[in-house]
Amino acid sequence: MIILGLSGALGHDASAAIIVDGNIVAAAEEERFIRDKHAKNKFPLEAAKYCLREAGVRPEQVDIVAFPYGEIPLSSGARWHYAKRYWYAPDRALDAIFNGNRRFRRNRDKSLDLMRELGLTKARFVPVEHHLAHASSAYHLSGFKEKTAIVGIDGKGEYATTFFGYGENGKIHKIKEFYDPDSLGGMYGAITEYLGFEMLDGEFKVMGMAPYGDPKRYDLSRLAKFEHGELKINTDYVNVVGLRRYKENGRGFYFTPKLIEWLGPKRQGDEIDDPYIHYAASVQQLLEDIALEMIEYYLGDIIRETGRIAMAGGVALNVKLNQRIIALPHVKELFVQPASGDNGTSLGAASFVAAEMGEPLEPMRHAYLGPSFTTEECLAACEAHPAKPRFQRVENAPQKGAEILAAGNPLAWFQGRMEFGPRALGCRSILGDPSHPGVADRINAQIKYRERWRPFCPSMLDRVAADILQTDHPAPYMTFTFDVAEHWKPRIPEVVHEDGTARAQIVTKETNPRYYALIEELERLRNVPVVLNTSLNRRGEPMVCSPTDALNMFYGCDLEYLLMEDVLVTKN
C-alpha cells in the first residue's frame, strides 16, 4: 500500500511524507525547496513531488492521501468549549458553533486541488484529526511494543491543544483532550512574542534564554492553572484574539495590554537582559511544572506499568521539559518524534492511516529522509554558480573535514540525505571543534548572524555518550538535554550550556557512517570524540537542501570551508 501524507492546514510548516508497504521512504518540509522559512500559507507541492520521485512512484499508484486535519462535529465538546471561552469575541464563538467545519472544508478543498495538480487521480483522501496524527507520529514509529503512554502538547490543531492517551497493540486510545484557548503551547508562544521573538519560531530561543535567569525572581503562575484535572489559561493576559490583543505598529499579538501593565514593555533587540531573562526562566518553569502534573494525573498509572512514553507536538521540542520527563520515576524510555511540530503531521497522518488499515509499520530508525546529491551534482553546482567558487575533489572527505576542524575553523558539512525536522543531524550542518575556545561565538557572530547567547549542540560517538551524558538513554535526534559529566565540561566547553547541560545527538555508524568517520578523525587529531553541530543556514532562512543552496549560504557569510560530498570549496 502506498500512502502519501500532506500537511499545511494551520498555515505553517507544510510537508509531505510517503509510506510504502509500511516503510517510511521519504519525508521533507516544503520550506527547504521554496526557500521560505516555515512555508507560511503554502501547501507542500514541491515536497510531495520529491516524495513521489524518491519512492519511484507514479501519481496514479498512490492509494491514499492522508491529511492531518479532521472534521469536528457539533456533538464534540471542542466547539462548545471554544465558544464559551471566546465569549468576548462573538464572531469567533458563533462561527465555532454554527460553522465549525469551515476550516476543515477549506483545507479539504486545498488538498483536493493539490492532489489534482499532482495527478493523484486514483488516491482516496482521508482526513485525520490533528492530534491523532501527532500521536501516531510518536507511538506508531517509536518501535515500542508495550503499552505506551502518549503525550501530545502544542499550540492547537482543529480545536484541541493537548492530548493524553495510550497505545496498545497498534491502536491509539484517547484519555483526555484540552481545547483552545487552554493551551500550554499557546501560553508559551504568547510569552515568546512578548520576549521579542516570533511565535512558532522563537520558542526554542526562550528555552535557550531561560538558564540565564532565576525562575523564582518573578512569579508567572497566574498565567496558567491545572486543578482537579482541568487546565485553564488566563485569557486576561495570553492566548487572546480580536480586540483583546496588544497591538504595536499595526500588528496584533497573542497577549493583552494587561500583560504589558503587569510585566513592563515588550522586549526589543538581541541581548539577554533583566528582567526578561527571569521571565523566560519563570515561564519555562511554569511549562515544565504543569506539563509534569498533567502527565502524572492522566498517564501516571500507565508509566508505572511499562515505563514507555511517546511524545509529539510542538512542545515536545522543549528539551528541558523532556529531560525532566526522563528523570521521572519508572520512566524507562521516552521517544520524541524528531519532527514534533506540524511538519511531522504529514508523517503522522500517513502512519495513522497505515495502522488503521492493518499495515505493519517499521519503526523510525533515523531522520535522514530528504534529498541527497552526488559528488557529480555538487561539482556541477560549483561550475554553474555565479560566485565562481574555488573547489577541488578530495579523496577522504571525513579526514579532510576533521583536519579543518582541528585547526580551529568552522566547517559547512553537506552530505547524504537531508534531515526531516528542525534539527541538523550531520547532513546539513555547520561544525566546529568544541574544545577550541571561541568557536561558538565566531559561528554565532560571523556565520549564523544570530543572538550571541544561543547555545550549540554536541554530536558525539555512541561509544562515549554514556560517559559524557551520565545515562544510556537513546538520544539520536537532539530532543533531550542531559547533565554533562564534570570531567567532560572543560574538554568540550563550546557545547555546554549555562546550566551545565547539553542538547546532545548520539551518532551511530549504522545510521550515518560518513559523519561518524569525521568525528572519529577529529578524535584521532584532538582526542575529542565530539563535534559542535548547528544547522546549515543563516538566521531567518530554512536549512539548506541542495548544493546550490549551500553555495548561496556559503557566499552570504564568513564561512571559509564547505565540504559537499567529496567537493571542498574554499574562499580566497
C-alpha positions in Angstrom: 0.0 0.0 0.0 1.3 3.5 -0.9 0.2 6.3 1.4 1.2 10.0 0.9 0.9 12.3 3.8 0.4 16.0 3.3 0.4 18.8 5.9 -0.1 22.6 5.9 -3.6 23.0 7.4 -2.6 25.5 10.0 -0.7 27.9 7.7 2.8 26.9 8.5 5.3 24.1 8.2 3.8 22.3 5.2 5.4 19.0 4.5 5.0 15.7 2.7 5.8 12.1 3.6 5.4 8.8 1.9 5.0 5.3 3.4 5.3 2.3 1.1 4.3 -1.1 2.4 4.8 0.1 6.0 8.2 1.6 5.4 9.0 5.4 5.6 10.6 6.1 2.2 10.8 9.9 2.3 9.7 13.0 4.2 10.6 16.7 3.7 9.4 20.2 4.5 8.2 22.5 1.8 10.3 25.4 3.1 13.5 23.6 2.1 12.5 23.6 -1.6 10.9 27.0 -1.9 13.5 28.7 0.5 10.8 30.3 2.6 11.1 29.6 6.3 8.0 27.7 7.7 6.4 28.0 4.2 3.7 30.2 5.6 0.2 29.7 4.0 1.7 27.2 1.5 0.8 23.6 0.7 3.5 21.0 0.1 3.6 20.9 -3.7 7.4 20.6 -4.1 7.8 18.3 -1.1 5.2 16.0 -2.4 6.9 15.9 -5.8 10.1 15.0 -4.1 8.5 12.2 -2.1 6.9 10.6 -5.2 10.2 10.9 -7.0 12.3 9.4 -4.2 9.9 6.5 -3.8 9.9 5.9 -7.6 6.1 6.1 -7.5 3.8 7.4 -10.3 0.9 9.6 -9.0 -1.7 7.0 -10.2 -0.1 4.4 -8.0 -0.8 6.2 -4.7 -3.6 4.6 -2.8 -4.4 7.1 -0.1 -3.6 10.7 0.6 -3.7 11.3 4.4 -4.2 14.8 5.8 -3.8 15.9 9.4 -6.9 17.9 9.9 -10.2 16.4 10.8 -13.9 17.3 10.8 -15.0 18.1 14.3 -18.8 17.5 14.8 -21.1 19.8 16.8 -21.6 16.9 19.2 -17.9 17.3 20.3 -17.2 19.3 23.4 -14.5 21.1 21.5 -16.6 23.6 19.6 -18.8 24.4 22.6 -15.7 24.9 24.8 -14.2 27.2 22.3 -17.4 29.3 22.0 -17.7 29.6 25.8 -14.1 30.6 26.3 -14.1 33.1 23.5 -17.4 34.8 24.5 -15.6 38.2 24.3 -15.2 37.7 20.5 -18.8 36.7 19.5 -17.9 36.4 15.8 -15.4 33.6 16.7 -17.7 32.0 19.2 -20.7 31.8 16.9 -18.6 30.7 14.0 -17.4 27.7 16.1 -21.0 26.7 16.9 -22.7 27.3 13.5 -19.9 26.9 11.1 -17.2 25.0 12.9 -16.1 22.9 10.0 -15.4 25.9 7.8 -11.6 25.5 8.2 -11.9 21.8 7.5 -13.8 22.4 4.3 -11.2 25.0 3.2 -8.3 22.6 3.9 -10.0 19.7 2.3 -10.6 21.7 -0.9 -7.0 22.9 -1.0 -5.8 19.3 -0.5 -8.0 18.1 -3.4 -6.7 20.9 -5.6 -3.2 19.8 -4.8 -4.0 16.2 -5.5 -5.3 17.2 -8.9 -2.2 19.2 -9.6 0.0 16.2 -8.7 -2.1 13.9 -10.8 -3.2 11.8 -7.8 -6.4 10.7 -9.7 -6.9 7.3 -8.1 -6.0 8.2 -4.5 -8.6 8.4 -1.7 -8.4 11.5 0.5 -8.5 10.5 4.2 -8.6 13.3 6.9 -7.0 12.5 10.3 -7.6 14.5 13.5 -4.6 16.7 14.0 -3.6 15.3 17.5 -4.2 11.8 16.4 -1.6 12.5 13.6 0.8 13.8 16.3 0.1 10.8 18.5 0.7 8.3 15.6 3.9 10.0 14.5 5.3 9.3 18.0 3.6 6.0 19.0 3.5 4.0 15.8 7.0 5.0 14.8 8.6 4.5 18.2 9.2 0.8 17.9 7.6 0.3 21.4 5.8 -3.0 21.7 4.5 -2.5 25.3 1.5 -0.4 26.3 2.7 3.1 25.8 1.7 6.5 27.3 1.2 9.1 24.6 1.6 12.8 25.1 0.7 15.5 22.6 1.1 19.2 23.5 1.2 22.0 21.0 -0.5 25.4 20.2 -3.6 23.9 18.7 -5.0 21.7 15.9 -8.6 22.0 14.9 -9.7 22.9 18.5 -7.6 20.5 20.7 -4.4 21.8 22.2 -3.3 18.8 24.3 -3.7 15.0 24.0 -3.3 12.3 26.6 -3.8 8.7 25.6 -2.1 5.4 25.2 -1.1 3.0 22.5 -1.6 -0.7 22.8 -1.4 -3.5 20.1 -1.1 -0.8 17.4 -4.2 1.1 18.4 -4.4 4.6 19.9 -6.8 5.3 22.7 -7.8 8.9 23.8 -7.9 9.5 27.6 -8.2 13.3 27.7 -8.0 16.4 25.4 -7.9 20.1 26.2 -9.2 22.7 23.8 -8.3 26.2 22.7 -7.6 28.7 24.4 -6.5 26.3 27.2 -3.1 25.6 25.6 0.3 25.4 27.3 1.9 25.7 23.9 -0.1 28.8 23.2 0.7 30.4 26.5 4.5 29.7 25.9 4.1 31.1 22.4 2.4 34.3 23.7 5.3 34.9 26.1 7.7 34.1 23.2 6.1 37.1 21.4 6.3 39.3 24.5 10.0 38.4 24.8 10.6 39.7 21.2 10.6 36.5 19.2 8.3 35.1 16.5 5.7 32.6 17.7 6.2 29.2 16.1 9.9 30.0 15.5 11.3 31.6 18.7 10.1 29.3 21.4 13.5 27.5 21.5 15.1 30.9 21.9 13.1 31.4 25.1 14.2 28.0 26.2 17.8 28.9 25.5 17.5 32.2 27.4 15.9 30.6 30.4 19.1 29.2 32.1 20.5 32.8 32.3 17.6 33.8 34.6 16.2 33.0 38.0 12.7 31.4 37.8 12.0 32.5 41.4 12.5 36.2 40.7 9.1 36.7 39.1 6.0 34.5 39.7 4.1 34.0 36.4 1.8 31.3 37.8 -1.3 33.4 37.2 -1.0 32.7 33.5 -2.0 29.0 33.8 -3.5 26.6 36.3 -4.0 22.9 36.4 -6.5 21.9 39.1 -8.8 18.9 39.6 -7.7 17.5 36.2 -8.5 20.7 34.2 -6.1 23.1 32.5 -7.1 26.7 32.3 -5.2 29.5 30.7 -5.8 33.1 32.0 -7.1 34.9 28.9 -6.9 38.2 30.7 -3.2 38.0 29.7 -2.4 35.5 27.0 -4.0 33.3 24.2 -6.3 36.0 23.1 -7.9 37.1 19.8 -9.6 40.2 18.4 -9.9 43.3 20.4 -8.1 41.8 23.5 -4.8 41.7 21.7 -2.0 44.1 22.4 -1.1 46.0 19.2 2.2 47.6 18.1 2.8 49.2 14.8 -0.4 47.8 13.4 0.4 44.3 14.4 -1.6 42.3 17.0 0.0 39.9 19.4 -1.4 36.9 21.4 -1.1 38.7 24.7 -3.0 41.6 26.1 -2.2 45.2 27.1 -2.8 43.9 30.7 0.3 41.8 30.4 2.3 44.9 29.5 0.9 46.7 32.5 2.0 43.8 34.7 5.4 42.9 33.3 6.5 46.1 31.6 7.3 46.9 27.9 7.7 44.2 25.3 11.4 43.2 24.9 13.4 44.6 22.0 16.8 43.6 20.5 19.0 40.6 20.8 20.7 41.0 24.2 19.7 38.9 27.2 18.8 41.4 29.8 17.0 42.0 33.1 14.1 41.4 33.7 13.4 39.4 30.6 15.8 36.6 31.3 13.9 36.0 34.5 10.6 36.0 32.7 12.0 33.4 30.3 13.1 31.3 33.3 9.8 31.6 35.0 7.6 30.7 32.0 9.9 27.7 31.3 9.5 26.5 34.9 5.7 27.0 34.7 5.5 25.0 31.5 7.6 22.2 32.9 5.7 22.0 36.2 2.2 22.0 34.7 3.1 19.5 32.0 4.5 17.1 34.5 1.5 17.5 36.7 -0.8 16.7 33.8 1.3 13.7 32.7 1.2 12.2 36.2 -2.6 12.9 36.5 -3.6 11.2 33.3 -0.7 8.8 32.5 1.0 8.0 35.8 -0.5 4.5 36.1 0.5 3.6 32.5 4.0 4.9 33.1 4.4 2.9 36.3 3.1 -0.2 34.4 5.5 -0.2 31.4 7.8 2.9 31.6 7.3 3.8 27.9 6.3 7.3 26.7 5.8 8.6 23.1 5.6 12.3 22.6 4.9 14.8 19.8 3.5 18.3 19.2 5.5 21.5 19.2 6.1 21.5 23.0 7.7 18.1 22.6 10.7 20.0 21.2 11.2 21.6 24.6 14.3 19.7 25.5 14.4 20.9 29.1 10.9 19.6 29.8 11.9 16.3 28.1 14.9 16.0 30.5 12.5 16.2 33.4 10.2 13.6 31.9 13.1 11.2 31.5 14.0 11.8 35.2 10.5 10.8 36.4 10.4 7.6 38.5 9.5 4.5 36.4 10.3 6.1 33.0 12.4 3.6 31.1 12.4 5.4 27.7 10.9 8.5 26.1 10.6 8.6 22.3 10.1 12.1 20.9 9.2 12.4 17.2 12.2 14.4 15.7 9.7 16.3 13.6 7.4 17.0 16.5 5.9 20.2 15.1 3.3 20.4 12.4 5.9 19.4 9.9 5.7 15.9 11.4 1.9 15.6 11.0 2.2 14.6 7.3 4.2 11.5 8.5 1.8 11.1 11.4 -1.3 11.2 9.3 0.2 8.6 6.9 1.3 6.3 9.7 -2.1 6.6 11.4 -4.0 5.6 8.2 -1.5 2.7 7.6 -2.1 1.4 11.1 -5.9 1.7 10.7 -5.6 -0.3 7.5 -3.7 -3.0 9.3 -0.4 -2.3 7.6 2.6 -3.4 9.8 4.7 -0.3 10.3 8.5 -0.3 10.6 9.8 2.0 13.4 11.6 5.2 12.6 15.3 4.4 12.7 16.6 7.8 11.6 15.5 11.2 10.3 17.6 11.2 7.0 14.5 11.2 4.8 15.2 14.2 2.4 17.0 14.5 -0.9 20.6 13.5 -1.4 23.1 14.7 -4.1 26.0 13.0 -5.8 29.5 14.4 -5.9 29.0 15.0 -9.6 25.9 17.1 -8.9 27.9 19.1 -6.3 30.7 19.7 -8.9 28.1 20.8 -11.5 26.6 23.3 -9.0 30.1 24.7 -8.4 30.7 25.1 -12.1 27.4 26.9 -12.6 27.4 29.2 -9.5 27.9 32.9 -10.3 30.4 33.3 -7.4 32.9 31.2 -9.4 33.8 29.0 -6.4 37.3 27.7 -5.9 36.8 24.0 -5.4 38.6 20.7 -5.6 37.7 17.0 -5.3 39.2 15.3 -2.2 39.9 11.7 -1.6 38.9 11.4 2.0 36.3 14.0 3.0 35.9 12.9 6.7 39.6 13.1 7.2 39.9 16.5 5.4 36.9 17.8 7.3 38.4 16.8 10.6 41.7 18.5 9.8 39.9 21.7 9.1 38.0 21.5 12.4 41.2 20.6 14.3 42.8 23.8 13.1 40.0 25.8 14.8 37.9 26.5 11.7 34.1 26.2 11.4 33.1 23.9 8.5 30.0 23.7 6.4 29.3 20.0 6.1 26.9 18.8 3.3 26.4 15.1 2.7 23.8 12.3 2.5 20.1 12.8 2.8 18.7 16.0 4.2 17.2 15.7 7.7 13.4 15.7 8.3 12.6 18.0 11.2 14.2 21.2 12.6 17.5 19.7 13.8 20.6 19.3 11.7 21.9 15.8 12.5 25.1 15.7 10.5 24.0 16.0 6.9 23.2 19.8 6.6 25.4 21.1 9.4 27.9 23.8 10.4 30.5 22.1 12.5 33.2 23.2 14.9 35.7 21.7 17.3 34.1 22.1 20.8 37.5 22.1 22.5 38.5 25.3 20.7 37.5 28.3 22.9 35.6 30.9 21.0 34.4 28.8 18.0 30.8 29.1 19.2 30.9 32.9 19.4 32.5 33.0 16.0 29.8 30.9 14.4 27.1 33.0 16.1 28.5 36.3 15.1 30.1 35.8 11.7 28.2 32.9 10.2 24.7 32.4 11.7 24.2 36.1 12.5 22.1 35.2 15.5 22.0 36.1 19.2 25.4 35.6 20.7 24.0 33.8 23.8 22.4 31.0 21.8 23.8 27.5 22.7 25.2 24.9 20.3 24.7 21.2 20.4 27.2 18.3 20.5 27.2 15.3 18.2 29.1 12.5 19.9 30.1 9.0 19.1 27.8 6.3 20.7 30.7 4.6 22.5 31.5 7.7 24.6 27.9 9.0 25.1 27.2 7.3 28.4 30.4 8.7 30.0 29.6 12.2 28.8 25.9 12.3 29.5 25.8 10.0 32.5 23.0 7.9 31.1 22.4 5.3 28.5 19.1 6.8 27.3 18.8 6.9 23.5 19.3 10.4 22.0 19.6 10.2 18.2 17.6 13.4 17.4 18.7 16.3 19.7 15.3 16.1 21.5 16.7 15.9 25.1 19.2 17.8 27.3 21.4 15.9 29.7 23.7 17.0 32.5 27.2 16.9 31.2 29.7 15.0 33.4 32.1 17.3 35.3 35.2 15.7 33.8 33.9 16.5 30.3 32.9 20.1 30.8 36.4 21.6 30.4 37.1 19.3 27.4 34.1 20.5 25.3 33.2 23.9 26.7 31.7 25.2 23.5 28.7 22.8 23.7 27.9 23.0 27.4 25.1 25.4 28.2 24.9 27.9 31.0 23.2 25.4 33.3 25.7 22.6 32.7 23.5 20.7 30.2 23.9 19.8 26.5 21.2 19.0 23.9 23.0 16.0 22.5 22.9 13.9 19.4 24.4 10.4 19.8 25.7 9.3 16.4 25.9 5.7 15.3 27.9 4.2 12.5 24.8 2.4 11.2 22.7 5.5 10.6 25.4 8.0 9.5 28.7 6.3 8.7 30.3 9.3 7.0 29.5 11.7 9.9 30.7 9.0 12.3 34.0 8.8 10.4 34.5 12.6 10.6 34.1 12.6 14.4 36.4 9.6 14.7 39.1 11.5 12.7 38.6 14.6 15.0 39.1 12.3 18.0 42.3 11.0 16.5 43.6 14.5 16.0 42.3 16.3 19.1 41.3 13.5 21.5 37.7 14.8 21.4 35.0 12.4 20.1 32.5 15.2 19.8 31.7 18.0 17.3 29.8 21.2 17.7 26.8 21.0 15.4 24.3 23.6 14.2 22.1 23.8 11.2 23.5 24.9 7.8 21.6 28.1 7.3 21.7 31.8 8.3 19.3 33.5 10.6 15.8 33.6 9.2 16.4 31.0 6.5 15.5 27.4 6.3 18.1 24.7 6.4 19.8 24.2 3.0 18.6 21.5 0.8 20.6 21.5 -2.4 24.3 22.1 -3.3 23.2 25.5 -4.8 21.5 26.4 -1.6 24.8 25.5 0.3 26.9 27.7 -2.0 24.5 30.6 -1.7 24.7 30.4 2.1 28.5 29.9 2.0 28.9 33.1 0.0 26.5 35.0 2.2 28.5 34.7 5.4 32.1 34.4 6.7 32.5 30.7 6.3 35.8 29.7 4.7 35.3 26.0 4.2 32.5 24.0 2.7 32.6 20.2 2.1 29.8 18.9 -0.2 30.2 15.2 -0.5 33.7 14.9 -1.9 34.0 18.5 -3.1 35.9 21.0 -0.9 35.0 24.7 -1.6 37.3 27.4 -0.1 37.4 31.1 -0.2 40.5 33.2 -1.2 
